[in-house]
């Protein structure tokens, strides 16, 4: 770490900072300029106390990190791309995965019809919410355990892997009994106890970015999963809340490029949540694939107008087939196939 002192700090106050740095286990290396001094603190930041507390000293202007706070998720710890293998379906490291299905599991007919359609179009993973976090307590909250039963039925009939959201640490065990991938939604992106319990399950975990979460916070949330022994972590950009009203959220494709640069973890994109408009989903998918996203999470419904949740952002079967055809040139250009 680097401690920047205020201009014209006296020799005694500089020595005080040097002494504090040494007490905290670092080797201090002062560099004196014409008007300002900095102190380089040499040592592994992962095994030493954080020096940001030194800003409490009046002569300290700021403290700068050298190492990433998200140590296990960073490319400093692993330069090569991670590949998450979900029972034969690979995500990351050049392997692209399409995850598609309804926002909510509503009925056996709705789910099985959708599962067959998305599989026929090329999807390998079926998405579907059994438990739904809704803004209003009066909106459809999902079928719960019955929804999980239907997801298991769809897997047995189609062979698709299952991704579904878990809302609480008390639900992790029974959701993990059905799900191949546990989804942590935007509202729970920094629910650290839930992150820890999902990590302990041993299942792959897809971590959505919180709606107001900075990229570093998103990667630090992933760090919780990695630090608790689960390397099967997938990042998901799903849009952030901004002042824009044309879309439900603002899909931050720059975050995809940054996450791919800073972290070795696979990054997928949810354009359905990302914009909240079915008419924009295909174009956003193309952009995500062109940027190097490792997969897509797309909401598909047999009749979006009758959907029990978020019908305005779900595409029908015809549109999904067109979407799958539309992304093929972008997959080819980036050296990947479905």
Long-range contacts (C-beta under 8 A, 24 or more apart in sequence): 1-26, 1-40, 1-41, 1-45, 1-51, 1-63, 1-64, 1-65, 1-66, 2-38, 2-39, 2-40, 2-41, 2-63, 2-64, 2-66, 3-38, 3-39, 3-40, 3-41, 3-51, 3-54, 3-60, 3-63, 3-64, 4-36, 4-38, 4-60, 4-61, 4-62, 4-63, 4-64, 5-36, 5-37, 5-38, 5-39, 5-59, 5-60, 5-61, 6-36, 6-58, 6-59, 6-60, 6-61, 7-35, 7-36, 8-35, 8-36, 9-36, 9-37, 9-59, 10-59, 13-57, 13-59, 14-39, 14-59, 16-57, 16-59, 17-54, 17-57, 17-59, 17-60, 20-54, 20-57, 21-51, 21-54, 24-48, 24-49, 24-51, 25-49, 26-51, 46-71, 68-262, 69-216, 69-220, 69-223, 70-216, 70-219, 70-220, 70-222, 70-223, 70-262, 70-263, 71-223, 72-223, 72-226, 72-227, 73-219, 73-220, 73-222, 73-223, 73-226, 73-233, 73-263, 73-264, 73-265, 74-219, 74-262, 74-263, 74-264, 75-261, 75-262, 75-263, 75-264, 77-264, 78-264, 79-264, 80-264, 81-264, 81-266, 82-231, 82-233, 82-264, 82-265, 82-266, 83-266, 84-204, 84-232, 84-233, 84-234, 84-266, 85-232, 86-125, 86-161, 86-180, 86-181, 86-204, 86-232, 87-161, 87-180, 89-124, 89-125, 89-161, 91-234, 91-266, 91-268, 91-294, 91-295, 92-234, 92-265, 92-266, 92-294, 93-266, 93-294, 94-335, 94-336, 95-294, 95-336, 96-289, 96-294, 96-295, 96-331, 96-336, 96-337, 96-338, 97-124, 97-125, 97-268, 97-294, 97-295, 97-296, 98-122, 98-123, 98-124, 98-125, 98-295, 98-296, 98-298, 98-324, 98-338, 99-123, 99-124, 99-125, 99-126, 99-127, 99-163, 99-268, 99-295, 99-296, 99-297, 99-298, 100-125, 100-126, 100-127, 100-296, 100-297, 100-298, 100-299, 100-300, 100-320, 101-126, 101-127, 101-128, 101-299, 101-300, 102-127, 102-128, 102-129, 102-299, 102-300, 102-301, 102-307, 102-314, 103-128, 103-129, 103-132, 103-272, 103-299, 103-301, 103-307, 103-309, 103-310, 103-313, 103-314, 104-128, 104-129, 104-132, 104-140, 104-142, 104-143, 104-147, 104-307, 104-308, 104-309, 104-310, 105-129, 105-130, 105-142, 105-143, 105-147, 105-150, 105-151, 106-143, 106-307, 106-308, 107-150, 108-150, 108-153, 110-301, 110-302, 111-150, 111-151, 111-153, 111-154, 112-150, 112-153, 112-154, 112-157, 112-158, 113-302, 114-300, 114-301, 114-302, 114-317, 115-154, 115-157, 115-158, 115-160, 116-157, 116-158, 117-300, 117-302, 117-317, 117-320, 118-160, 118-300, 118-320, 119-158, 119-159, 119-160, 121-317, 121-320, 121-321, 121-324, 122-324, 122-338, 123-160, 124-160, 124-161, 124-338, 125-160, 125-161, 125-162, 125-163, 125-180, 125-181, 126-151, 126-154, 126-155, 126-158, 126-160, 126-161, 126-162, 126-163, 127-163, 127-164, 127-183, 127-297, 127-298, 127-299, 128-154, 128-162, 128-164, 129-164, 129-165, 129-309, 130-164, 130-165, 130-175, 130-178, 131-164, 131-165, 131-166, 131-167, 131-171, 131-175, 132-165, 132-309, 133-165, 133-167, 133-185, 133-187, 133-188, 134-309, 139-309, 140-308, 140-309, 145-174, 148-174, 148-175, 148-177, 148-178, 148-179, 149-178, 151-178, 151-179, 152-178, 155-180, 163-206, 163-297, 166-194, 166-198, 167-194, 168-194, 169-193, 169-194, 169-196, 169-197, 172-197, 172-198, 172-200, 172-201, 173-201, 176-201, 176-202, 176-203, 179-203, 180-204, 181-205, 181-206, 181-234, 182-206, 183-208, 183-236, 184-208, 186-210, 186-211, 186-213, 186-238, 186-273, 187-211, 189-213, 189-217, 189-218, 189-221, 190-217, 190-221, 192-221, 192-224, 195-221, 195-224, 195-225, 195-228, 196-224, 196-228, 198-225, 198-230, 199-224, 199-225, 199-226, 199-227, 199-228, 199-229, 199-230, 200-228, 200-229, 200-230, 201-230, 202-230, 203-232, 204-232, 204-233, 204-234, 205-230, 205-232, 205-233, 205-234, 206-234, 206-235, 206-236, 206-268, 206-297, 207-233, 207-234, 207-235, 207-236, 208-236, 208-238, 208-270, 208-273, 209-235, 209-236, 209-237, 209-238, 209-240, 209-252, 209-255, 211-239, 211-240, 211-241, 211-249, 212-240, 212-241, 213-240, 215-255, 215-258, 215-259, 215-262, 218-255, 218-259, 219-259, 219-262, 219-263, 222-263, 222-265, 233-265, 234-265, 234-266, 234-267, 234-268, 234-294, 234-295, 235-259, 235-263, 235-265, 235-266, 235-267, 235-268, 236-267, 236-268, 236-269, 236-270, 236-297, 237-267, 237-268, 237-269, 237-270, 237-274, 237-293, 238-269, 238-270, 238-273, 238-274, 238-297, 239-270, 239-273, 239-274, 239-275, 239-276, 247-274, 247-275, 247-276, 247-277, 247-280, 248-273, 248-275, 248-276, 248-277, 248-313, 249-273, 249-274, 249-275, 249-276, 250-274, 251-275, 251-284, 253-284, 253-287, 253-288, 253-291, 256-288, 256-291, 256-292, 256-293, 257-291, 257-292, 260-291, 260-292, 266-294, 266-295, 267-292, 267-293, 267-294, 268-293, 268-294, 268-295, 268-296, 268-297, 269-293, 269-295, 269-296, 269-297, 270-296, 270-297, 270-298, 271-296, 271-298, 272-297, 272-298, 272-299, 272-310, 272-313, 272-314, 272-315, 273-299, 273-313, 275-313, 276-310, 276-312, 276-313, 277-312, 277-313, 278-304, 278-312, 278-313, 278-314, 278-315, 278-319, 281-313, 281-315, 281-319, 281-323, 282-315, 282-319, 282-322, 282-323, 282-326, 285-323, 285-326, 285-327, 286-326, 286-327, 286-330, 289-327, 289-330, 289-331, 289-334, 290-330, 290-333, 290-334, 292-334, 296-327, 298-323
